[in-house]
Amino acid sequence: MFLDVPDLFAQLVAILVALQFN
């Protein structure tokens, strides 16, 4: 599960950044 965590966080960060730059 620990290996999947980085991917999930990366996706969440990408979404947050996209929302902030909108």
C-alpha positions as a printed NumPy array, in Angstrom:
array([[  0.   ,   0.   ,   0.   ],
       [  2.893,   2.333,   0.753],
       [  3.971,   2.136,  -2.881],
       [  0.542,   3.352,  -4.027],
       [  0.445,   6.294,  -1.605],
       [  2.908,   8.51 ,  -3.588],
       [  0.784,   8.143,  -6.732],
       [ -2.412,   9.12 ,  -4.901],
       [ -0.732,  12.146,  -3.312],
       [  0.751,  13.15 ,  -6.67 ],
       [ -2.724,  13.133,  -8.23 ],
       [ -4.201,  15.126,  -5.332],
       [ -1.405,  17.716,  -5.519],
       [ -1.851,  18.034,  -9.29 ],
       [ -5.593,  18.682,  -8.802],
       [ -5.006,  21.221,  -6.021],
       [ -2.412,  23.076,  -8.116],
       [ -4.745,  23.107, -11.12 ],
       [ -7.543,  24.56 ,  -8.985],
       [ -5.244,  27.205,  -7.506],
       [ -3.965,  28.303, -10.937],
       [ -7.477,  28.456, -12.393]])
